[in-house]
Amino acid sequence: MITVTRLTGQPFAINPDLIERIECTPDTILVLMDGTRYLVAETMPDVVAMVQEYRAGVISRALQPAEQPPAARPELRPVVPLPTRPQGE
């Protein structure tokens, strides 16, 4: 999520993956994939930089080795005992 500011000064967070385009008319408008529009105080270059920083952070965290090795898989056992066949069948 990135944090942007409404023209009223109220900050809010938005998922940058949902931003389809950014318009500058001269106010900055974020247009989402579903057509929703948000008027924000940040400039277009500021929003672009925030999105780039967000995505770079996602990639860098994905490439970091795990701090702990993955846990061993638990042994799977039947929840209900299965019926056994008598010998000789």
Secondary structure, 3 states (H helix, E strand, C coil): CEEEEECCCCEEEECHHHEEEEEECCCEEEEECCCCEEEECCCHHHHHHHHHHHHHHHHHHHHCCCCCCCCCCCCCCCCCCCCCCCCCC
